[in-house]
Amino acid sequence: MNNTSSPSKLLLIVAILAIAFNLRPALSGIGPLAESIGIDLDLSGASLGLLTTLPLLAFAVISMLTPLFTKNFGVGKTLLGALAILSLGIILRSVFGIVGLYVGTLLIGIGIAFGNVLLPALTKQNFPDRAGAITSLYGSLMAIGAALAAGISVPLAEDYGWGWRGALVIWAATSLLAFIIWSFQVKHLKKTKPRRDFMEALKKLSSVRLVWKMAIYMGLQSMVFYVILAWLPTILIEDDYSSSYSGWMLSLSQATGILGSIVIPLWAGKRKDQRLIIGVLVFLEIISLIGLMFPSLGLVPLWVSIIGFVLGGTFGLALLLIILRSSDSDTAAELSGIVQSIGYLIAATGPFFIGIIFDLSGEWNYALLALIAVALIKLYVGMGAGKQETI
């Protein structure tokens, strides 16, 4: 199956996109419904915060362990199991009270973590010459899924009377559909025999400086994404914008993120060296953060649009770098695991860290200054990650 346009390859792309679409809705639908969930189940703010923290911790742990599963079961069966776990988690979260809420959320994080790690490995194995285009495709589907879930959760819950449970459980239907689609692909995927011990590979990768630069780059881009997801509406409300307007601005950032996840991987995939692209993205990110520090100047939709585009593009680029820096599909799976594991541990600190800065200073501009500092660190490690080199 060397021809990218062959029917078998096209079916594989459809199956990959079906998986990608399901890697965000189960998470992005929570935020708009958090208040309703808290009232219904009598949960504190800290308890609700766990609904964001648990998946990130699952990402960190499972990302590191994913190669163990692929060595024993292959990429195809591991992804099939991941979709089953994701579907079960979505159902448990909506049906079985507080215990189901947290157990289901943890299972959702586990299922998504496998998909996060293995899509770059699948791309490396099956589309090594089309990595930018395929990453652009599935990155955009992830962004579309996130934006769609964030947009329709409240209307489904309130306007259609489904409640938060119904609005969240609907995503089990799409994940089960992806399970069915992917089940037809499993038997066609070649299961490669392990060429090295997992712990040996982990030890070797963790000693490579480039791996750490990629991991920190992945972590910092995810940190900023989750900070914006968690705090952007609050920041705008503090600047005297209405809650409705602030919510629409968050939706706008998600929408422009779709564009970024399409454009940036396509651009980066055509270049052997990605440092220029990383520099441009950091420059735009800093400009947008400075703009948000001065809301009296107006142009808030512009700054929000820019930062949404940057975050969508940076995420797609971080995934593409895993593919471009890997010498083969085994290395891609192992590299994806360690990079995302370290990255999501870093990302999990973001919303909490930024919240502490606001609590201590009482000013969101200090938090935005902290994000500018993060962007500069991201530029430094990105210059290393973006240089042409193969692991």
N, C-alpha and C positions, 0 to 999 in steps of 0.2 A: 504494500500500500504506500508507494512512494509519491504518487500523484496527489497533490493536495485537493484537486478538484474531482477526484474519483468519487463515485457514490458512497463507498464505504467511509471515506474520509469526511464527506459532507455529513453523513449520519453521526459520525463521532463528534464533529463540531456541534451539531444540534444537541447531542447528549451532554457535552461539556457546558453549553450555554444553559441547558435546563438545570444543571447542578448550580452553576454560577448565580442564576436568578434567585435561588433559595438560600444563599449564604448571608443575606442581610435582613429580609423582611421580618423574621422572627425576633430580631433585636431592635430594629428601627421603629417597629410598631409599638414598643413599650413606652417610650418617652411621652407621646401625646396622651397616653391612657394612664400614666402613673398616678395622677390624682384620684381617678376613679377606682383604681386598684387599691390604693391606700385607704380610701373611705370604706370600700366594700369589705376589706379584710382587716381593717383597723391596724394598719401598719404605720410605723414611724418613718420619718424621712431617711434615717440610717438604714432601716430595713428595706426600703424601696431602693436605696443606693446599691444594695447587694445585687439587685437585678441587672445592674450594669457591670459590677465588679466580678461576679461569678463567671460569666462567659469569658471575660478577659483572662482570668486565672486559668480557666479551662484551655483557652488558646495557648497560654504559655506552657502548660504541662503537656498537653497532647501533641503540640507541635514538635516537641523534642522526641516524643515516643513514637510518632507516626512511622518512621522507617522500620521499627521493630515489627509493626503490623504488615507493612508491605513486603518485608522479607519472607514472612510466613504465609501470607494470603494473596499477595500480589496487589497492585494498585486497583484493579477493577473490583475485586471482592471487598477490599477495604473501603472503597468509596460507596459500594452498595450497602455495606453495614452502616456507614456513616449516615446515609440518607434514611435508613430505618431508625437509627437512634434519634436523628433530628425530628422525624415525624412523631415518634413516641414522645419525645420531650415536649413538642408543641401541644399534643393532646393532654398529657399529664398536667401541664401548666394551667390549662383552662378548666380542667374537670375536677381535680382533687384538692381543692382548698389550698391552705397555706403550704402544707407539705408538698403537694403537687406543684405549687408555684415555684418553689425553690429547687426541688429535684428535677422538674421539667426544664427549668432555666439552665441548670448544670448540664443536663443531657443535650440541650440545644447547643450550648457552647462546645461540647465534645464533638458533636456531629459537624458543626461548622468548621472547627479546627482542622479536622481531617481534610475537608474540602479546600480550605485556605492553603494547606501545605501541598496537596497533591495536584492541583490544577497546573501550577508551574512545571511539575515533573512530567505530567501528561503532555504538556505543550512541548517540552524539550524532547521527549521521546518520539512524538508523532509529527511535530511540525517545526523541526529545528531551523528551517529556512524561512518560516513565516511567524516567528515568535512575536514580533511587534504587532502584527495584524491580529493574531489569535488572542494575545493579551488584551489588546484594545477591545476586541469583541466581548470577551467574558468579563473584563473590568467594567465595561459600560452596562452589561446586564446586571452585575452586582449593584451598580449605582442606581439603575432603574428600579430594581427590586426594593432598595432602601427608600428611595423617594416615593414610590407607590405606596408602600406600607405606612410611611409617615403621613402621607396625604389622606388616605382613606380610612385610617383607624378610627378617628373621631366620628366622621359621618356614619360609618357602619355601626358604631356603638350607640350613638345618640339619635341620629336622624332615622335610621332604620330599626332602632330598638333592639339591636343584637347584644348590647352590653359589651363590656370589655372582654368577656370570655369568648363570645361569638366572633368579635372583631379580630382576636388573636388566633383562635383555633382554625380559622379559614385557611391559614398558611400550611396547615397539614395536608390540605388537598393538593397544593402545588408541589410540596415535597414528595408526596406519594406518587404523583405523576412523574416527577423526575426519577424516582426509584424504579418505576415501570420502564421508562425510556432507557435508563442506564442498564437495567437487567439484560437488555438485548445486546448491549455492547460488551459485557463482561467476557463472554466466551471468545470474542474476537481480539481481545487484548493479549499481547504476548507477555507471559510471566517470566521475567528475567531472573536467573539464578543469582543469589547473593554472591558478590565477588569479594566481600570483606566483612569482617565482624563489625557489628553496629557500634560497639564501644570503641573499637579501634578507629573507625571513621570519625566518631564524635571527638575523640582525643586529638586526632590530626586536624580536623576542621577548627576546633577551638583554639589551636595554636597559631592559626593563620591570621595575620593582622587585617587583611582584607575582609575576612568574615566578620570581625568585630565592627569594622566600619559600616558594612552592610546592615548588620543587626541594629546598630545605634541609629543609622539612617531610617530603617524601617520603624524602629521604636519611636523616634521623635516625630515622624510624620503621622503615626497613629495617635500619639499623644495629643498633638494639635487638633487632629480630627475629632477626637472624643471631647476635648475641651470645648471646641466650637459647638459640638452637638449638645453638650450639657449646659453651657453657659451663655451662648450668644443671645438667646431671648432675654435672659436676665440682665445682661449688659445693656441691651437696648432699652429695656423697661426702666433701668436706672437712669438712662439718658432722656427720660420723659416721653418715650415712644409708647404707644398702646400695646397691650399684650397681643392683640390680634395682628397688628403690624409686625411685631417682633416675631410672631410665629410664622408669618408669611416670609420674612427675611430668612429664617432658618430653612424653609422650603426652597427658597430661591438658591441658597448655597448648595443644597442637595441637587437641585436641577442643573446648575452650572458645573457641578462635580461630574455629572454624566458626560458633559462635553469634554472636560479635562481628561477623563478616563479613556476617551476615544482618541483625542488628538495627540496627547503626549506619548503614549506607547508607540503609536504609528511613526511619529517623528523620531523617537529614540531608537526604534528598531531598524531604522535606515542608517544609523551611525554606529561606528565601532567604538567611539568615545562619547560618553554622555555628560561630560563635565559642563559643557556650555548650557545644556538644557537644565541641569541642576542649578546652575548659577542664575539663569533667567527666572526659574520658579521661585527661588529664595528671594530674589529682588522683588518680584511681584507680591510675594507673601508679606514682606516687610512694608511695602507701600500700602497694602490693604490694612495692615494692623495699625500703621500710623494714621491712616484715614479714619479708622474706627475710634481712635483716641480723641478725635476732634469732630464730634457729631454735629456741632453748631455750623460747620461748614457745609452740611448737607452731603449729598452724594452717597448716603449709606447704601442704597441698592448697588451702586458701583463697587464699593469696597467689599460688600458681601458676595457679589458675583465673582470678583477676582479671587477672593480667598477660597470660595467653593471650587472654582476652576483649578486653582493650585493644588488643593488637597486631593481632589479627584485625580489629577494628573500625577501627583507625587506618589499616590498609592499604586497606580498602574505602573509607574516607573520602578518603584521598589520591587514589585513582583517580576517585572521584566529583567531587572538586573540579576535576579537569582538565575534566570534562564541563561542570560548572556554570559555570566561569569562561570557557569558550570560546564565541565568538559563532556558530561554524559548524563543520562536520565537518572542513574543511581545517585550521582553527585548532586543533581538538582533536587531530588527528594530529601537527601540528607542536609544539604545547604538550606533548603526551604524550611526544614524543621528547626534547625538551630537558630537561623536568622529570625524566624517568626516567634520562636519561644522567648528568646532574649528581648525581641522587640516588643512583644505584648506585655512582658513584665515591666518594661519601661513605660509603656502606654498607660498601664493601669494606675500609675501614680499621678497622671496628668490632672484629671478633674479635681481630685482631692488636694493636690499641691496648689493649684490655682485658687481653689476655694479658701485655703489657709492664707494665701497672700491677700485676698480680699478681706478676710476676717481681721487680719492684723492691720491692714492699711485703711480699710473702708473706702478704697478707690479702685475701680476696675482698671484704670490706666496703668497702675503698677502691675496688674496681672498681664495686661497687654504688652508692657515692657518686658516682662518675663518671657512671653512668647516670642518677642523679637530676639531675645538672647538665645532662645531655643533654635530659632531660624539660623542664627549665625553659627551655632554648633553644628547644625544640620548641613550648612554650607561646607564646613571644614571636613566632616566625615564623608560628605557627598563627593568632594573632590577626589577622595581616595577610592570610593566605591564606583565612581563614574569612569575611572581610567581603564582603558582596555587591558584586561588581564583575565586569565582563565585559571580556575581552581581545579 
